[in-house]
Structure formats: structure tokens, C-alpha cells
Amino acid sequence: MILESNLAVFSRAALEEQLRHGSAQRQALFEAIDDGFCIIEFIDGPHGPLSDYVHVEANTGYERHTGIGGIIGKRLREIEPDNAQVWLDLYGKVLLTGEPARFEQEFVAAGRYIEVSARRVGPAAMRQVSVLFRDITARKKTEAELRDYVQRVQFLTETLEQRVEERTAELVEAQAALRQAHKMEAVGQLTGGLAHDFNNILAGISVSLELMHVRLSQGRLADLDRHVSGAQAAVRRAAALTQRLLAFSRRQTLDPKPARLDRVVAGMEELICRSVGPAIAVEPQACSGLWHTFVDIGQLENALLNLCLNARDAMPDGGRLRIATANQTLDERAAAALAVAAGEYVSLAVSDTGVGMPAEVMARAFDPFFTTKPAGQGTGLGLSMVYGFAGQSGGAARIDSAPGRGTTVSLYLPRHAAVDDSPEQAAAPAVEVPAAVSRKKILVVDDEALVRMMTAEVLEELGYEVIDAADGAAALRQVAAHADIDLLLTDVGLPAGMNGRQLADAVRALRPELPVLFVTGYAENAVLNHGHLARGMQVLTKPFDANVLARRVREMAGGDGPSAL
């Protein structure tokens, strides 16, 4: 019995020693973990089943990571009563499902953020969950500071972008105002000159008409022809003036023709000499065998005159003005420098012996409204018009200059394979043509009653049968009523929502081969498809001579043609 008693005491002592040793090992393992660790056990409470938990085990890392000591035996609701449900939901799910969980959560009672890894201990009936966690407050603070920094940077970036946009808008507005001021200065100079010239022309027309009225009332018909000729000459001057104005504003449809530039220069030499004055020697230099180019001669003359006037202004004390034409073959490199295709070109170079330009001025010389002339002495549009004309003609313009060495402005225009050597723009003589064998019917469309009436009267005087309309709708009714119309003569700028081009398209849908003659005060590029007209369509610019109208109508309507007025 004594032996059995001793054996029982020994076995119990050995078991207790093993338990103490195992507990020490387990505690040593807990303490070896740098992170915080605890085991919680769910309990029932006043708030219902599993409505609280108690900390049954914890390592010293718990206090290091939370700042809360003596945690073993403490319940959740006494530590964090206001936020208890959040923890119960998180750990309760782990207990009930057995699925581990990882999450980050603010520990309000500790004033910290912790990163948690939770796992159920044994079966759910044990009601225990092991919690491994670490303090991530510093990381959260850094992240928050980073977010705040990013937000501030975004705000500053948006503010900067807004300030840049506002400043850009201010600069654009200022530039627009400056351009407008330059435009108004140019318009002021232009309108002043136009008013002077037109008043002179109108005075000539008015006086001629008054004298014609007086002579008619007195029955003195001998001098009528002289006064009529004077009025007609004034009208031609007005027409020339408006054409130059339209060329200035680039509202004139280009009318390119095969041209020899040396002949254009020769035809303008007298005008150029008068314009630049006697102190400047004009020296044309023509190239033998000069190629033809395909160009609007009127626009070319304007460009040449502009260049010569600029050269005059660069030589206030006189000098030499050389106007040279030459054949040029541009290789790929030379063509790329001018932004044109390689090939054969005809050049027109205007050179002066004036003051020249520094590089910064030469770089901006083609800019619209850029000028180095004193206020009131230049609009800054001359060279930009020359540049635009050259580009519109398929060529280019270039400036070579240096201070004290003069300036050369060169135009390069594409070569045109032409054989017509007749002088350009020779005035067509008034030709008396025989009366029409058969009367042709012409539909005249113009919203201006006086113009419509006078045009119809001229055509009837020439022997044509004329019907008229004031707008597109009325014209279409006339076309429907008259199947034998031989020519549509229409103004481009018609009212009531249908312009002349739209009317012509509508009529040609019914009569595809009907010739169309557009008559307009200026050729609207967009309406007339930038000068690219279909076969059987032509443009006649107002004002026009009756004989010019007669020739054009005869060409388009066919037949032997009526007599000229």
C-alpha cells in the first residue's frame, strides 16, 4: 500500500512537472514573438450569447503594441465599450466559420491602428480565437501624410493649371486685342483711301449724269457721248478699285492663266517707276526662254507692286530696285526648305539696296500685321498677302536679307506647260457680232431689282428672250414653266435660304446640261467651291461691260450670237 501510495505521488509530481515545463515552453514561445499575441475566449453576457470575450492569454508584446498592460482576465466591453461590436463581428466570424482572417482596424481604446491575423483555436465549442497583431500606427500616419501630400500636390497642380489657363486666356485676349487694334488701324487707312478714291469716282459719275440730264433737257445731244464715256471711265476705275480691295482681302476667286512673268513685269514697269519715284533706279532682268507659270495675273501684279513699295520704303535716300525672273529647278533639299514639291519653278525676285533686316525681323516678316514701320505708315499685311498668294498658287515665298546689305524677296511659282505666247490680259476689242439667227431664252436671277432689270434690258437689246426671278424659289418655278431655257444667269448671293450655287445644282438636277453663268459682286470661294466649277459653269464679276456680257452669253448659250450694244 505504501508502495502504491508513493507511486501515485511520484506520477502526479511528474505530471505537474511536465505541465509546468510545457507551460514554460509555451510562454517562452509566446514571448519569442515580437508582435502582440493573445487568446480570447467568447463569453455570454448581458447583451446576449457570445456578446463579449475575455483575454485568457497574452504575451508582453501585447502591451508593447497597444500600450495596455495586465490584459489577461480583462473583458472587451470594459476595455472598448463603444467600439465592442466591431471586434465581436470580426472575431465572431472567425469563431463561427473557422476561416482565418487578416485585416487592419483602429483600436480606439489604445489610440492606435493594428494589423491583425486571427485564427480559431480548436473546435468552435472551445469559443477561443488566437490573435496575432502589430502596431501599424506609424505606417498609417505616413500613409495619411502621403495622401494629404498627394491631395495638396493635386490641388496645387490644379490651381497651377487653372492659373496657367487663366494667364493663357489673358494672353490670348491681349493678343486678340492687339491684332484687332492692328486690323482697325489697317481698316482705318484702307477706308480712308477708299473713301477718297470713291468720292472722286462718284463725283465724276454724278457730274457726268447731271450734264447729260441738262443736255437732254436742252436738246443738245452732241456732247452726250463725251459725258457717257466719262461716266463709263469712272465706273471702270471703281471696278478696278474694288478688285484690288478684294485681292487685298483674299475674297477674290483666283483666275489663273498661263503667264510669262517677264511680260507681266514689262507691263508694270511704268507703274512701278512712278510708284517708287525718280530717286530709285528700276532694273528689270528678264531670263531668255522663260517658262510659263499658271497664275492669277491680277493677284501677281498686286504682289509685285507690294514688294516694290516695300523696297521703296527700305531706300529712303534712293537706290536700285532689281526685278529678276528666272527658271529654277528645285531638288528635294531646296524644295523641302520652301515646303513645296521638288520640280521646275519660275522665280520672281525683287531686290533692293536698302537698309536690310536683322534675323529676328526677317523671321517674322511674313507674319500678318507685323511691321517695323512707324505707326500710321504700314499695316503689316503686304508681305503676308504675298506669302499667301504664293502658297495659294502652289508655290512659295522666301526672304534673304541682312542689315546694310539690302533685301531680296523671291516668289517661286510652279512651271506650267503652256504654248500660248500672246500678251496676258490684252484688252479685248469691242466686236460687232451679227444678230442671232434664233432667239435664245435666258433666265436672269438677281435679288437686286435694278440690276435684274438692267441686265434683262441689255440682253433683250442684244436680241435674247429674257425671263427673270428675284430668288431661288421663283427661279425654280420659272424652270418648271419653261423647258426651253438655254442659259441660267444667276447672282451668287441670293436671299431666302438658297444661294446661286444651290440654285444651279437644283436646276441641273432637272437639266444636267444647262449652262450656268454666275454673276457676282465678288466671287464667294466657298459657295463656288473655291473656283472649281463643273463643266458648263462660269463666273462673271460685276460690274461688267455689255460687250463682255454679250461675248460670254454667246459662248455659253451657243448659236451665232446677238449683236453687241
C-alpha positions in Angstrom: 0.0 0.0 0.0 2.8 2.3 0.9 4.5 1.5 -2.4 1.3 2.2 -4.4 0.9 5.5 -2.5 4.4 6.5 -3.2 4.0 5.6 -6.9 0.8 7.8 -7.1 2.6 10.8 -5.5 5.5 10.3 -7.9 3.3 10.1 -11.0 1.3 13.3 -10.0 4.5 15.2 -9.4 5.9 14.1 -12.7 2.8 15.2 -14.5 2.8 18.5 -12.8 6.5 18.9 -13.7 5.7 18.1 -17.3 2.8 20.6 -17.3 5.0 23.3 -15.8 7.7 22.5 -18.3 5.1 22.7 -21.2 3.7 25.9 -19.9 7.1 27.4 -19.7 7.9 26.3 -23.2 4.6 27.7 -24.4 5.2 31.0 -22.6 8.7 31.1 -24.0 7.3 30.7 -27.5 4.7 33.5 -26.9 7.5 35.8 -25.6 9.7 35.0 -28.6 7.1 36.6 -30.9 7.9 40.2 -31.3 4.3 41.0 -32.4 1.5 41.2 -29.9 -0.3 37.9 -29.2 -3.3 36.9 -27.2 -6.0 34.3 -27.0 -9.6 35.4 -26.4 -12.5 33.4 -25.2 -16.0 34.3 -26.1 -18.5 34.5 -23.2 -22.2 35.2 -22.8 -23.1 38.5 -21.2 -25.9 41.0 -20.5 -26.0 41.7 -24.2 -26.7 38.1 -25.2 -24.8 34.9 -26.1 -21.2 35.5 -27.3 -21.7 39.2 -26.7 -18.3 39.6 -25.0 -14.9 38.0 -24.7 -12.2 37.7 -22.1 -8.4 37.7 -22.7 -7.2 34.3 -21.3 -3.6 34.5 -22.5 -1.2 37.2 -23.8 2.4 37.9 -24.3 4.3 41.0 -23.3 4.2 42.1 -26.9 0.5 42.9 -26.3 1.4 45.8 -24.1 4.2 47.0 -26.4 1.9 47.2 -29.4 -1.2 48.5 -27.6 0.1 50.3 -24.5 -2.4 48.4 -22.4 -0.9 46.3 -19.5 -2.4 43.5 -17.5 -4.7 42.4 -20.2 -5.2 38.8 -19.1 -8.6 38.5 -17.5 -10.0 41.7 -18.9 -13.1 41.7 -21.0 -13.6 43.6 -24.3 -16.5 45.7 -23.1 -14.6 47.1 -20.2 -11.6 48.0 -22.5 -13.5 49.4 -25.5 -17.3 49.6 -24.7 -18.2 52.0 -27.5 -16.5 50.0 -30.3 -17.0 46.5 -28.9 -19.4 45.3 -31.6 -16.8 45.9 -34.4 -14.4 43.5 -32.7 -17.1 41.0 -31.9 -18.2 40.9 -35.5 -14.7 40.4 -36.8 -13.6 37.7 -34.4 -17.1 36.1 -34.2 -17.0 35.3 -37.9 -13.6 33.6 -37.4 -15.1 31.6 -34.5 -18.2 30.5 -36.3 -16.8 29.8 -39.7 -13.3 28.6 -38.8 -11.9 30.7 -41.6 -8.7 32.7 -40.7 -8.9 36.5 -41.2 -6.4 39.3 -41.9 -7.4 42.9 -41.5 -6.4 46.4 -40.4 -8.5 48.1 -37.7 -8.3 51.1 -35.5 -8.0 50.2 -31.8 -9.8 53.2 -30.3 -9.0 52.4 -26.7 -5.3 52.2 -27.4 -5.3 55.1 -29.8 -3.6 53.0 -32.4 -4.1 51.1 -35.7 -3.2 47.4 -35.6 -2.8 44.8 -38.4 -4.4 41.6 -37.2 -4.2 37.9 -38.2 -6.9 35.8 -36.4 -7.4 32.0 -36.3 -9.8 29.8 -34.3 -8.3 27.6 -31.5 -9.7 24.1 -31.7 -13.4 23.5 -32.3 -16.0 26.2 -32.1 -17.2 24.7 -28.8 -13.9 26.0 -27.2 -15.0 29.5 -28.0 -11.4 30.6 -28.4 -9.6 32.7 -31.1 -5.9 33.3 -31.3 -4.9 36.9 -32.3 -1.5 37.9 -33.7 -1.2 41.6 -34.3 1.3 44.5 -34.7 1.1 48.3 -34.3 0.9 50.0 -37.7 0.1 53.4 -36.4 3.3 54.9 -37.8 2.6 53.4 -41.2 -1.0 54.7 -41.2 0.3 58.1 -40.2 2.8 58.0 -43.1 0.1 56.9 -45.5 -2.2 59.6 -44.3 0.5 62.2 -44.6 1.3 60.9 -48.1 -2.4 61.1 -49.1 -2.6 64.6 -47.7 0.6 65.5 -49.6 -0.8 64.0 -52.8 -4.0 65.9 -52.3 -2.1 69.1 -51.7 0.0 68.4 -54.8 -3.1 67.7 -56.9 -4.7 70.9 -55.5 -1.6 72.9 -56.3 -1.4 71.3 -59.7 -5.0 72.0 -60.5 -4.5 75.6 -59.1 -1.4 76.0 -61.2 -3.2 74.6 -64.3 -6.1 77.0 -63.6 -3.7 79.9 -63.2 -1.9 78.9 -66.4 -5.2 78.6 -68.3 -6.3 82.0 -66.9 -3.0 83.5 -67.8 -3.1 81.9 -71.3 -6.6 83.2 -71.8 -5.4 86.7 -70.7 -2.5 86.5 -73.2 -4.8 85.2 -76.0 -7.2 88.0 -75.2 -4.4 90.6 -75.2 -3.0 89.2 -78.5 -6.5 89.3 -80.0 -7.0 92.9 -78.8 -3.6 93.8 -80.3 -4.5 92.1 -83.6 -7.8 93.8 -83.6 -6.1 97.1 -83.0 -3.7 96.4 -85.9 -6.7 95.4 -88.0 -8.6 98.6 -87.1 -5.5 100.6 -88.0 -5.3 98.9 -91.3 -9.0 99.2 -91.9 -8.9 102.9 -91.0 -6.1 103.5 -93.5 -7.8 101.4 -96.1 -11.3 103.0 -95.7 -9.8 106.5 -95.7 -8.1 105.8 -99.0 -11.1 104.1 -100.4 -13.4 107.0 -99.4 -11.1 109.5 -101.1 -10.9 107.4 -104.3 -14.5 106.5 -104.4 -15.7 110.1 -103.7 -13.6 111.2 -106.7 -15.1 108.5 -108.9 -18.6 109.2 -107.7 -18.1 112.9 -108.3 -17.1 112.1 -111.9 -20.2 109.9 -112.4 -22.5 112.4 -110.7 -21.3 115.3 -112.7 -21.5 113.4 -116.0 -25.1 112.3 -115.3 -26.1 115.8 -114.3 -24.6 117.3 -117.5 -26.3 114.5 -119.6 -29.6 115.5 -117.9 -29.0 119.2 -118.7 -28.0 118.5 -122.3 -31.1 116.2 -122.8 -33.4 118.9 -121.4 -31.9 121.4 -123.7 -32.0 119.1 -126.7 -28.2 119.3 -127.1 -27.2 115.8 -128.0 -23.8 116.5 -129.5 -21.9 116.2 -126.2 -23.7 113.2 -124.8 -21.1 110.7 -126.0 -18.4 112.6 -124.2 -20.3 112.6 -120.9 -21.3 108.9 -121.3 -17.7 108.0 -121.9 -16.6 109.9 -118.8 -19.2 108.1 -116.6 -18.1 104.8 -118.1 -14.5 105.5 -117.4 -15.3 106.4 -113.8 -17.2 103.1 -113.5 -14.2 101.2 -114.8 -11.9 102.9 -112.3 -14.4 102.0 -109.5 -14.4 98.4 -110.7 -10.6 98.2 -110.7 -10.5 99.7 -107.2 -13.0 97.1 -105.8 -11.0 94.3 -107.5 -7.8 95.4 -105.7 -9.8 95.7 -102.5 -11.0 92.1 -103.0 -7.5 91.0 -103.7 -6.3 92.7 -100.5 -9.0 90.8 -98.5 -8.4 87.5 -100.4 -12.1 87.3 -101.3 -11.4 87.2 -105.0 -11.5 83.7 -106.6 -8.2 83.1 -108.3 -8.5 83.2 -112.1 -5.2 81.5 -113.1 -4.0 81.6 -116.6 -0.7 80.7 -118.4 1.6 83.6 -118.0 5.1 84.7 -118.7 6.4 86.6 -115.6 8.8 88.7 -117.7 5.8 90.1 -119.7 3.9 90.8 -116.5 7.0 92.8 -115.2 7.3 94.6 -118.5 3.6 95.5 -118.4 4.0 97.0 -114.9 7.4 98.7 -115.3 5.9 102.2 -116.0 3.6 101.9 -113.0 6.4 100.7 -110.7 8.7 103.5 -111.8 6.0 106.1 -111.0 5.3 104.4 -107.7 8.9 104.2 -106.4 9.9 107.7 -107.5 12.8 109.1 -109.5 15.4 108.5 -106.8 15.2 104.7 -107.3 16.5 103.1 -110.5 14.3 100.2 -111.6 16.3 97.4 -113.3 14.3 94.6 -114.8 16.3 91.5 -115.6 14.5 89.0 -117.8 15.6 85.5 -118.5 15.6 84.3 -122.1 13.4 81.3 -122.7 11.5 81.9 -119.5 9.0 79.1 -118.7 5.3 79.8 -118.3 3.6 79.6 -115.0 -0.1 79.2 -114.2 -1.1 82.2 -112.1 -3.8 84.8 -111.4 -2.2 87.8 -113.2 -4.1 90.4 -111.3 -3.0 88.9 -108.0 0.6 88.6 -109.2 0.6 92.3 -110.2 -0.6 93.2 -106.7 2.1 91.1 -105.1 4.8 92.6 -107.3 3.6 96.1 -106.6 3.6 95.4 -102.8 7.2 94.1 -103.0 8.3 97.2 -105.0 6.6 99.6 -102.5 8.3 97.8 -99.6 11.6 98.1 -101.4 11.0 101.8 -101.9 10.4 102.3 -98.2 13.6 100.5 -97.4 15.6 103.0 -99.6 14.5 106.5 -98.3 17.7 108.0 -99.8 17.3 106.2 -103.1 18.9 103.2 -104.6 18.5 100.4 -107.1 15.4 98.1 -107.4 16.1 94.9 -109.4 13.3 92.7 -110.6 14.6 89.4 -111.9 12.8 86.4 -113.4 14.5 83.0 -113.9 13.9 79.4 -114.4 14.6 77.3 -111.3 14.8 73.5 -110.7 14.4 72.7 -107.1 15.8 69.4 -105.8 14.4 67.6 -102.7 16.6 69.6 -100.3 15.8 73.0 -101.8 12.1 72.2 -102.1 11.9 71.0 -98.5 13.4 74.3 -97.3 10.5 76.1 -99.1 7.9 73.5 -98.1 7.0 72.7 -101.8 7.3 69.7 -104.0 10.6 69.2 -105.9 10.4 70.2 -109.6 10.6 73.1 -112.0 9.6 76.6 -111.0 9.7 80.1 -112.3 11.1 82.6 -109.8 10.4 86.3 -109.5 12.9 88.1 -107.3 12.6 91.7 -106.1 15.9 93.1 -104.7 16.7 96.4 -103.1 19.9 98.1 -101.9 18.2 99.3 -98.7 18.8 99.0 -95.0 18.1 95.3 -94.8 16.6 93.3 -92.0 18.1 91.7 -88.9 17.4 87.9 -88.4 14.7 88.4 -85.8 12.8 90.8 -88.1 13.3 88.5 -91.1 11.9 85.6 -89.2 8.6 87.4 -88.6 8.4 89.4 -91.9 5.6 87.2 -93.3 3.5 87.3 -90.1 0.2 89.2 -90.6 0.2 92.7 -89.1 3.9 92.6 -88.3 5.6 95.8 -89.4 8.7 97.8 -88.4 7.4 101.0 -89.9 6.3 103.8 -87.7 2.7 103.9 -86.6 0.4 105.1 -89.4 2.9 104.2 -92.2 2.2 100.5 -92.6 -0.4 97.8 -91.9 2.0 94.8 -91.9 -0.2 93.0 -94.4 1.7 93.4 -97.6 4.2 90.6 -97.2 1.7 88.3 -95.6 -0.5 88.8 -98.7 2.4 88.0 -101.0 3.2 84.9 -98.9 -0.4 83.7 -99.0 -0.8 84.3 -102.7 2.4 82.3 -103.5 1.2 79.4 -101.4 -2.3 79.6 -102.9 -0.7 79.4 -106.3 1.1 76.2 -105.4 4.5 77.9 -104.8 6.3 79.6 -102.0 8.0 82.9 -101.0 11.4 83.5 -99.4 13.3 86.4 -97.9 17.0 86.9 -97.9 18.3 89.9 -96.1 21.0 91.3 -93.7 21.4 94.7 -92.1 23.1 97.1 -94.5 23.0 94.6 -97.4 19.5 95.1 -98.7 16.7 92.6 -99.1 15.6 90.1 -101.8 12.1 88.6 -101.7 11.7 85.7 -104.1 8.5 84.1 -105.3 8.6 80.5 -106.7 5.7 79.6 -108.9 5.3 76.1 -110.5 6.1 75.8 -114.2 3.1 75.3 -116.5 3.4 73.6 -119.8 1.8 76.3 -122.0 2.4 77.3 -125.6 0.3 80.5 -125.6 2.7 83.4 -126.1 0.2 86.1 -126.5 0.3 89.0 -124.1 -1.6 88.4 -120.9 -4.8 90.2 -120.3 -4.8 92.1 -123.6 -8.0 94.2 -123.8 -10.5 92.5 -126.0 -11.7 94.9 -128.6 -15.4 95.6 -128.8 -16.7 93.4 -131.6 -19.9 93.9 -133.5 -21.3 90.4 -134.0 -24.2 89.5 -136.2 -27.7 89.2 -134.8 -28.8 85.8 -133.5 -30.4 83.5 -136.1 -32.7 82.1 -133.4 -33.7 83.8 -130.2 -32.2 82.1 -127.2 -34.1 82.1 -123.9 -32.2 83.2 -120.8 -33.3 83.1 -117.1 -31.9 86.0 -115.1 -31.9 85.6 -111.3 -30.9 88.6 -109.1 -32.4 89.9 -105.8 -31.4 93.4 -106.7 -34.3 94.7 -108.8 -32.4 97.4 -110.6 -29.5 95.1 -111.5 -32.0 92.4 -112.7 -34.0 94.9 -114.8 -30.8 96.4 -116.4 -29.3 93.0 -117.1 -32.6 91.8 -118.7 -32.8 95.0 -120.8 -29.2 94.6 -122.0 -29.9 91.0 -123.0 -33.2 91.9 -124.7 -31.4 94.7 -126.6 -28.9 92.1 -127.8 -31.8 90.0 -129.1 -32.3 87.4 -126.4 -35.7 86.4 -124.9 -35.4 87.0 -121.1 -37.4 85.7 -118.2 -36.4 86.7 -114.6 -36.7 85.8 -111.0 -35.8 87.5 -107.7 -34.8 84.4 -105.7 -34.2 80.7 -105.9 -37.7 79.5 -105.4 -39.1 81.8 -108.1 -36.3 80.7 -110.4 -37.2 77.0 -109.9 -40.8 77.9 -110.8 -39.6 79.5 -114.0 -37.6 76.5 -114.9 -40.6 74.3 -114.4 -42.7 76.5 -116.6 -40.1 77.0 -119.4 -38.5 73.8 -120.7 -36.7 75.7 -123.4 -34.3 77.8 -121.3 -30.9 78.0 -122.9 -28.9 79.7 -120.1 -29.2 80.3 -116.4 -27.6 83.6 -115.4 -27.7 84.0 -111.6 -26.3 86.1 -108.8 -24.4 84.1 -106.2 -25.6 85.9 -103.1 -29.4 85.2 -103.3 -31.8 85.5 -100.3 -34.4 83.2 -98.8 -32.1 80.3 -97.9 -30.9 79.3 -101.4 -27.8 80.9 -102.9 -26.9 80.9 -106.6 -24.7 77.7 -106.4 -27.5 75.8 -104.7 -30.0 77.1 -107.3 -27.7 75.9 -110.1 -27.3 72.5 -108.5 -31.1 72.2 -108.2 -31.7 73.3 -111.8 -29.0 70.9 -113.1 -30.7 68.0 -111.3 -33.6 68.7 -113.8 -31.4 70.0 -116.7 -27.9 68.5 -116.3 -26.5 70.1 -119.4 -27.9 73.6 -118.9 -25.1 76.2 -119.0 -24.8 78.4 -115.8 -23.2 81.9 -115.7 -22.7 83.1 -112.1 -22.7 86.9 -111.8 -21.5 88.4 -108.5 -20.0 91.4 -106.9 -17.2 89.2 -105.6 -16.6 85.6 -106.1 -17.5 83.7 -102.9 -14.9 81.0 -102.7 -16.8 78.6 -100.5 -20.1 79.0 -102.5 -18.3 78.5 -105.8 -16.3 75.5 -104.5 -13.1 77.6 -104.4 -13.1 78.2 -108.1 -13.6 74.5 -109.1 -16.7 74.8 -111.2 -18.4 72.0 -113.1 -18.3 71.8 -116.9 -20.6 74.4 -118.4 -20.3 76.8 -115.4 -18.5 80.2 -115.5 -18.2 83.3 -113.3 -18.6 86.9 -114.4 -17.7 89.7 -111.9 -19.8 92.8 -111.5 -19.6 95.5 -112.9 -19.2 94.3 -116.4 -19.2 95.8 -119.9 -22.2 95.0 -122.0 -20.0 93.6 -124.8 -18.2 91.4 -122.3 -21.6 90.0 -121.2 -22.6 89.6 -124.9 -19.5 87.6 -125.7 -19.8 85.4 -122.6 -23.5 84.7 -123.2 -22.9 83.9 -126.8 -20.1 81.4 -125.8 -22.3 79.7 -123.3 -25.7 79.8 -124.9 -24.5 78.8 -128.3 -25.8 80.0 -131.7 -24.5 82.7 -133.9 -24.9 85.2 -131.1 -26.5 88.6 -130.9 -25.1 91.9 -131.9 -23.1 94.0 -129.4 -24.5 97.2 -128.0 
